[in-house]
Structure formats: C-alpha cells, structure tokens
Amino acid sequence: MDNQNFLQIEFLGNTVQDFIIAAIAFVLFLAILKLFQTIILKKLKKLALKTKTDIDDTLIEIVNTLKPPFYSFLAFYFALQFLTLSDIFAKVLQVAILVWVIYQVIIAVQILINYIVRKKIGGEDDEATKSAAQMLSGVLKFALWVFGALFVLSNLGVNVSSLIAGLGIGGIAIAFALQNILGDLFSSFSIYFDKPFKIGDFIVLGNQMGSVKKIGIKTTRIQTPQGEELVVSNSELTKSQIRNFGVMEKRRNLHHIGVSYSTPPEKLKNIPKMIKEIIYKQDNAEYSRVHFNNFGDYSLTFQIVYYVLSGDYTVFMDTQQSINLQIIEKFKQEGIEIAFPSQTIYLEKN
C-alpha cells in the first residue's frame, strides 16, 4: 500500500491525512498559546519594574492562572475543527470548552475582586470594616458563579428565562419578608464604607448620645454617658442626622466672665492681657480673643474665646477648669472682684 492510499484510509469519518493535519495543528496551536503567555508575562514583568502600582502584579497573577491543561485543551479544541465530528461529540466538546473558559474568566474576576478588597482595607485597623469588605467580596463571587452557571445552562438549551422569573418571584417574596433585616444589612455596608463614625467616636443621635462600642450587621451599640447600652438599628442610623464629636481635632470654647462695676478702668484695660497670658500657658489651649463686650445688669462682662486642641471631652473640661481657676487666682492677686447678682439701694434723707 503506497503512502497516498494510506493517507486516504478513513476512520470515524476522517482520513489519516485529516488526523495528521489535526495533530500538526494541535502542536502549532499549543506552541502559539504558550508563546503568547510567555510574551504577555514578559511584558507585564517589565511593566511591573517601571510602575509603582501593584495592578500589574495582579494581571500577572491572572495570566499565571492559565495552566498547561487549559492551553492543551484549547489547542485540542482548535485542532479538532479540522476533523469531521459527530453532532453529539461536537456538542460535548463545545460545552466543555465553554465551561472551562467561563471558569477561567470567573477566576480572573475573583482575583480582581480580591485586589480591590485588599486596596480598600489595606490600611484599615477596624476588624468590622475588614469583615464587611470580605463579606461583600463573598457575595460578589457567589453572584459570579450563579451568572456563570446560568450562562452555561442557556447554551445547553435550558430556558433560563423561566428559571430566572421563578427565582425572581421567590426573591421578591423573600425580600418583602426580610425587608427590615435586608435594610439593616445594606445600611451596615453603608456605615462600614462611608464611615460616618467609627468605634470609639462620641456621637449625638437626636436626643441620645454616647460612644460607639460595636457596629454589627443589623445594629450599632452605643454606650451612653449614664452607663447603659443603647442599641440602634443601622437603617435608623443612616436615615438620621448624626453629630460626630470623634472627628473633632479641637473644641471651641466661648464663655463670659463679669467683674464688678467698681473695678478701676486701669484694671479693666489689663484684664484681656491677663486672661491671654493664662490661656497661652496651657499646653492644650489655643488663644483666640478676649474683649470687654457688655454692660450687664450687675457686671462689666468680658467675652473669652479659645480652642482646646483635643476632641476628648474630658481634656476639654480639664483645660477649661484649669483656666478658670487661674483666672480666679489672678483676679484675687490684682484685687479684681468677680461680680455676682446684687442690688444697690440708695436711700435719700429728707
């Protein structure tokens, strides 16, 4: 039997020549795909050396997920296109390549999600924020697998529209039943990522106030100044106006002090200077101004304004107390009388 006749021998609907062409195509496709991966990796590694960002490292990680079995199967799939295949085998092959490609795409997207989560919580010390980010990452990854499964089923001829509609109706019913819980859940994500406050911050919510102790999935726990624990739903927190004293870098203090009308003008002129010097001596205080601003019913009033360089309320009160005590001591040394409500009655003799 000569070579020409041998090449024309048929097996499974294809000649020996067809199988040889398919084998050569398999080797060529495998070499091209491997070369493509090598070139891409080489380019990305060069780029990684030039850039300061780490996104290129993530792209390298994605390319590295394409292992030799995937290239081999992809080359095998392309090579089989040179052969005549039965309808059943062609359909099985098409489903197999579709599933594998979708799997690789999902893995790549998951790596990107992990990268985004790492960037988001990389500098975070708050364990609650880290947990929320990881939970959201898990939800997105689950959604990816569901979408991938539906895509495969659609290509297998399954009517996914009816399936999605059925799931949608069930989902709506569940959503109505769990409306409050889901509202609190999404509100917790809003608190975690928007950060209107964090654990340890002193906040005021309506007529309630206290320090944030725990931010949970459904509720936030606040320790009030009286000592009891206030539990507030996260959805209520996101709908309310919150005053957060935890982010304060300094507190402004404005108050008044009155001296007796009998104080001599010379001493009245020196009072702003005296108070200014007292404030300047404080480590946590920043002077703003002191002015004689009002003739009161029983006193000559001075307005004092300064800042305490801390958001801590205890530090604020300690500083204010120290300044007030030193003002009393200074006025006593200078013979300046602090006014108090009094009346002077003048009697006229006839």
C-alpha positions, 0 to 999 in steps of 0.5 A: 500500500503506497503512502497516498492510499494510506493517507486516504484510509478513513476512520470515524469519518476522517482520513489519516491525512485529516488526523495528521493535519489535526495533530500538526495543528494541535502542536502549532496551536499549543506552541502559539498559546504558550508563546503568547503567555510567555510574551504577555508575562514578559511584558507585564514583568517589565511593566511591573519594574517601571510602575509603582502600582501593584495592578500589574502584579495582579494581571500577572497573577491572572495570566499565571492562572492559565495552566498547561491543561487549559492551553492543551485543551484549547489547542485540542479544541482548535485542532479538532475543527479540522476533523469531521465530528459527530453532532453529539461529540461536537456538542460535548466538546463545545460545552466543555470548552465553554465551561472551562473558559467561563471558569477561567474568566470567573477566576480572573474576576475573583482575583480582581475582586480580591485586589480591590478588597485588599486596596480598600482595607489595606490600611484599615485597623477596624476588624468590622470594616475588614469583615464587611469588605470580605463579606461583600467580596463573598457575595460578589463571587457567589453572584459570579458563579450563579451568572456563570452557571446560568450562562452555561445552562442557556447554551445547553438549551435550558430556558433560563428565562423561566428559571430566572422569573421563578427565582425572581418571584421567590426573591421578591417574596423573600425580600418583602419578608426580610425587608427590615433585616435586608435594610439593616444589612445594606445600611451596615455596608453603608456605615462600614464604607462611608464611615460616618463614625467609627468605634470609639467616636462620641456621637449625638443621635437626636436626643441620645448620645454616647460612644460607639462600642460595636457596629454589627450587621443589623445594629450599632451599640452605643454606650451612653454617658449614664452607663447603659447600652443603647442599641440602634438599628443601622437603617435608623442610623443612616436615615438620621442626622448624626453629630460626630464629636470623634472627628473633632481635632479641637473644641471651641470654647466661648464663655463670659466672665463679669467683674464688678462695676467698681473695678478701676478702668486701669484694671479693666484695660489689663484684664484681656492681657491677663486672661491671654497670658493664662490661656497661652500657658496651657499646653492644650489651649489655643488663644483666640480673643478676649474683649470687654463686650457688655454692660450687664445688669450687675457686671462689666462682662468680658467675652473669652474665646479659645480652642482646646486642641483635643476632641476628648471631652474630658481634656476639654473640661480639664483645660477649661477648669484649669483656666478658670481657676487661674483666672480666679487666682489672678483676679484675687492677686490684682484685687479684681472682684468677680461680680455676682447678682446684687442690688444697690439701694440708695436711700435719700434723707429728707 
